[in-house]
């Protein structure tokens, strides 16, 4: 199943090429953003257009105002796909001991309706021009929501690993219900966040025996039902030791990989090496708390120069995670527009 989406994409590009072999250069500029992303997936040839996208959380989480915020952000920044933020939480459960993990249920599709309604509205607006890719949280992230703040997840998971593993399974099956509901209502694919393999949030044994298969299950379902998916290997608050730790996720199915850039041993990611090791296009390159958040437009463009000089030809510019909500939209637009034309202006 791993290469299913990539194969479909390459076939789509080949068909488009046959149909449009006579198309003029000016007409080529009218290719929509869905096709631009599909072209990046075809790694048999270099890509002149560099797609780009950045994400930030909006003040309005759900409902009509959230839909409008997503629309405004997409239009204002000129980004290359519509990333729909996940803003719904599972209920907190009173977990005082490891056995209490047995209380965690499977949440049905109806539970996710407020989030799916946002996806449906955005798909109605943009599906013809760009991929609609909702964010998907990991089972471990939902376990944190289940606990609430101030409780030690590592300790409580270690008290009863089997009960914790069943809770993770139930949360993964809940996420599957969300995926299937979202796909039926207009999602093209998903931005799937994997979390927990860093060795800090859980003991390694519990991660490998109780969590990993259900964390991976989310990507497998997304791959089964989605047209295109991004795997985000999340290191929020808990950095991975080095790049080798990331490659443990190479068997997760996804069309595109979004990766951390810095590691706890002081090393940094080589983007070309990462693309080679994963065998799929890399999305990212900029630090979410770096110049894209705090620098000037010119400083941000200089950072883009360094990234694209060292990235593979088939690459999508973005950040290693969500940028702060205070990030200037005009700067994001300037950086995205700059990336789109970079390979033409830097020959």
C-alpha positions in Angstrom: 0.0 0.0 0.0 3.0 2.3 0.7 3.3 3.7 -2.8 -0.3 3.6 -3.8 -0.9 7.4 -3.7 2.4 8.1 -5.4 1.6 5.8 -8.3 -1.8 7.3 -8.7 -0.2 10.7 -8.8 2.4 9.8 -11.4 -0.3 8.3 -13.6 -2.4 11.5 -13.3 0.6 13.6 -14.3 1.3 11.3 -17.3 -2.3 11.6 -18.5 -2.2 15.4 -18.0 1.0 15.5 -20.1 -0.5 13.6 -23.0 -3.6 15.8 -23.0 -1.7 19.0 -22.7 1.5 18.4 -24.8 0.6 21.3 -27.0 -0.2 23.7 -24.2 1.6 27.1 -24.4 3.9 28.4 -21.6 1.3 31.1 -20.7 -1.4 28.4 -20.4 0.9 26.3 -18.2 0.9 29.1 -15.6 -2.8 28.4 -15.1 -2.2 24.9 -13.8 -4.1 24.8 -10.4 -2.5 24.0 -7.1 -3.7 20.4 -7.0 -1.7 19.7 -10.1 1.3 21.6 -8.8 1.5 19.3 -5.8 1.1 16.2 -8.0 4.0 17.4 -10.1 6.2 17.4 -7.0 5.3 13.8 -6.3 6.7 12.8 -9.7 10.4 12.6 -8.7 11.5 11.4 -12.1 12.1 15.0 -13.1 13.1 18.2 -11.4 10.3 20.6 -10.5 10.6 24.3 -11.4 7.7 25.5 -9.2 8.3 25.2 -5.5 5.0 24.8 -3.6 4.9 26.3 -0.1 2.6 26.4 2.9 2.7 27.6 6.5 0.2 27.0 9.3 -0.9 28.9 12.3 -3.9 28.4 14.7 -6.8 30.8 14.4 -8.6 32.5 17.2 -11.9 31.0 16.0 -11.6 27.2 16.4 -14.9 25.8 14.9 -18.0 27.0 13.1 -18.5 29.7 10.5 -15.9 32.0 11.8 -13.3 29.3 11.7 -14.2 28.5 8.1 -13.8 32.2 7.2 -10.4 32.4 9.0 -9.2 29.4 6.9 -10.5 31.1 3.7 -8.9 34.4 4.5 -5.5 32.8 5.4 -5.4 30.6 2.3 -6.2 33.5 0.0 -4.0 36.0 1.8 -0.9 33.8 1.8 -1.3 32.1 -1.6 -0.3 28.8 -0.1 -0.6 25.6 -2.1 -3.1 23.5 -0.2 -5.8 24.1 2.3 -4.7 22.7 5.7 -7.6 22.4 8.0 -6.7 22.7 11.7 -7.9 20.1 14.1 -9.5 22.0 17.0 -11.7 19.4 18.8 -10.7 17.7 22.0 -11.7 14.4 23.5 -13.2 14.6 27.0 -11.0 14.5 30.1 -11.3 11.3 32.1 -10.4 10.9 35.7 -7.3 8.7 35.5 -5.7 8.3 38.9 -3.9 5.0 38.2 -2.8 2.9 35.3 -5.9 0.7 35.5 -8.1 3.7 34.8 -7.0 3.7 31.2 -9.6 1.1 30.7 -12.2 3.9 30.9 -11.1 5.3 27.5 -13.8 4.6 24.9 -13.9 4.6 21.1 -15.5 7.9 19.8 -17.8 7.6 16.9 -18.1 9.8 13.8 -20.7 11.9 15.4 -18.3 13.1 18.0 -16.2 14.8 15.3 -19.1 16.5 13.5 -18.1 20.1 14.4 -14.7 19.5 12.9 -16.0 17.7 9.9 -18.5 20.5 9.2 -15.5 22.9 8.8 -13.9 20.5 6.4 -17.0 20.2 4.4 -17.4 24.0 4.0 -13.8 24.5 2.9 -14.1 21.6 0.5 -17.1 23.2 -1.1 -15.1 26.4 -1.6 -11.7 25.2 -2.7 -11.8 21.5 -3.7 -11.6 22.4 -7.4 -8.3 24.3 -7.0 -6.4 22.9 -4.1 -6.1 19.8 -2.0 -8.1 19.9 1.3 -5.9 18.3 3.9 -7.2 18.3 7.5 -4.8 17.9 10.4 -5.0 14.6 12.2 -3.7 14.3 15.8 -1.9 11.2 17.0 -3.4 8.7 19.5 -0.8 9.9 22.0 -1.9 13.5 21.6 -5.5 12.4 22.4 -4.2 10.5 25.4 -2.7 13.8 26.7 -6.1 15.4 26.1 -7.8 12.6 28.0 -5.5 13.1 31.0 -5.7 16.9 31.0 -2.9 19.2 32.3 -0.8 18.5 35.4 -0.7 14.7 35.2 2.3 12.5 34.3 1.4 10.4 31.3 4.7 8.5 31.3 4.1 7.4 34.9 0.5 6.5 34.4 1.3 4.6 31.2 4.1 2.7 32.9 1.8 1.6 35.8 -0.3 -0.6 33.5 1.1 -0.7 29.9 -1.5 -3.2 28.7 -4.4 -1.0 29.8 -2.6 2.0 28.3 -2.2 0.1 25.0 -5.9 -0.6 24.9 -6.6 3.1 25.4 -4.2 4.0 22.6 -6.0 1.4 20.4 -9.4 2.9 21.2 -8.1 6.4 20.5 -6.6 5.3 17.2 -9.9 3.7 16.2 -11.6 7.0 17.1 -9.2 8.8 14.8 -10.1 6.3 12.1 -13.7 7.3 12.5 -12.7 10.9 12.1 -10.7 10.1 8.9 -13.5 8.3 7.3 -16.1 11.0 8.2 -13.8 13.7 6.9 -13.1 11.9 3.6 -16.9 11.4 3.0 -17.4 15.2 3.5 -14.7 16.4 1.2 -11.2 15.9 2.5 -8.8 14.8 -0.2 -6.2 13.4 2.2 -4.7 14.3 5.5 -1.8 16.0 7.4 -1.1 13.1 9.9 0.9 13.9 13.0 2.9 11.1 14.4 4.1 11.6 18.0 5.8 9.6 20.7 8.8 8.0 19.1 11.2 10.5 20.5 11.9 8.5 23.7 11.0 11.4 26.0 7.2 11.2 26.2 7.2 7.4 26.8 9.5 4.6 27.7 10.8 3.0 24.5 9.4 -0.4 25.4 5.9 1.0 25.8 6.2 3.0 22.6 7.3 -0.1 20.6 4.9 -2.6 22.1 1.7 -0.6 22.9 1.7 2.6 20.8 3.6 2.4 17.5 1.3 0.0 15.7 -1.7 2.2 16.5 0.2 5.4 15.7 1.1 3.9 12.4 -2.5 2.6 11.9 -3.6 6.2 11.5 -1.3 6.7 8.5 -2.4 3.3 7.1 -6.0 4.3 7.1 -5.2 7.7 5.6 -3.2 6.0 2.9 -6.1 3.6 2.2 -8.8 6.3 1.8 -6.9 9.5 0.9 -5.6 10.7 -2.4 -2.6 12.4 -0.9 -1.2 12.6 2.6 1.5 14.3 4.5 3.2 12.6 7.5 4.3 15.2 10.1 6.8 13.7 12.5 6.1 15.8 15.5 8.8 16.7 18.1 6.8 19.4 19.9 8.5 19.9 23.3 10.4 16.5 23.0 13.1 16.6 20.3 14.5 13.5 18.7 18.1 12.5 19.4 19.2 12.6 15.8 18.1 12.1 12.2 18.4 8.3 12.4 15.6 8.4 14.9 13.3 9.9 12.2 14.0 7.1 9.8 12.3 4.7 12.1 9.1 6.2 10.5 10.1 5.3 7.0 7.7 2.5 6.9 4.7 4.8 7.6 2.8 5.2 4.3 2.5 8.9 3.2 3.0 10.9 0.0 5.1 13.6 1.6 7.1 13.8 4.8 7.3 16.9 7.1 10.3 16.6 9.5 12.0 18.2 12.4 15.2 20.1 11.6 17.2 20.1 14.9 18.0 17.3 17.3 18.9 16.9 20.9 22.5 15.8 20.2 23.1 19.1 18.5 23.0 17.9 14.9 20.7 19.2 12.1 18.8 17.6 9.3 20.3 17.2 5.8 17.2 17.8 3.6 18.6 15.9 0.6 19.6 12.9 2.7 16.2 12.9 4.3 14.4 12.9 1.0 16.6 10.0 -0.2 16.1 8.0 3.0 12.3 8.4 3.0 12.0 8.0 -0.8 9.4 10.8 -0.9 9.3 14.6 -1.2 10.2 16.5 2.0 8.0 19.4 3.2 9.6 22.0 5.5 13.1 23.5 5.7 12.4 26.5 8.0 12.3 26.6 11.8 8.8 27.6 13.1 10.3 29.9 15.7 13.1 31.2 13.4 13.1 34.1 10.9 9.7 33.1 9.5 8.2 34.1 12.8 10.6 36.8 14.1 12.7 38.1 11.2 12.2 40.6 8.4 10.9 39.6 5.0 14.4 40.0 3.6 15.9 37.8 6.4 13.2 35.2 5.7 14.0 35.3 1.9 17.7 34.8 2.7 16.8 31.7 4.8 14.7 30.4 1.9 17.8 30.8 -0.4 19.8 28.6 1.9 17.1 26.0 2.2 16.4 25.7 -1.5 20.1 25.7 -2.4 20.4 22.5 -0.3 17.1 20.8 -1.0 16.2 18.3 -3.6 14.5 19.6 -6.8 11.1 18.1 -5.7 10.6 19.9 -2.4 7.8 21.8 -0.7 8.8 24.8 1.4 7.3 25.1 4.9 8.2 25.0 8.6 9.0 22.1 10.9 5.7 22.7 12.8 3.0 25.3 13.3 4.3 28.9 13.4 3.1 31.3 16.1 -0.3 32.8 15.7 1.3 36.3 15.7 3.2 35.6 12.6 2.6 38.3 10.0 0.5 37.1 7.1 2.1 39.5 4.6 5.5 38.1 5.4 4.2 34.6 4.8 2.7 35.7 1.4 6.1 37.3 0.4 8.0 34.2 1.3 5.5 31.8 -0.5 5.5 33.9 -3.6 9.3 34.1 -3.5 9.5 30.3 -3.2 7.1 29.7 -6.1 9.5 31.5 -8.6 12.8 30.7 -6.9 14.0 28.0 -9.3 13.3 30.4 -12.3 15.1 33.3 -10.7 18.1 31.4 -9.4 19.2 29.4 -12.4 
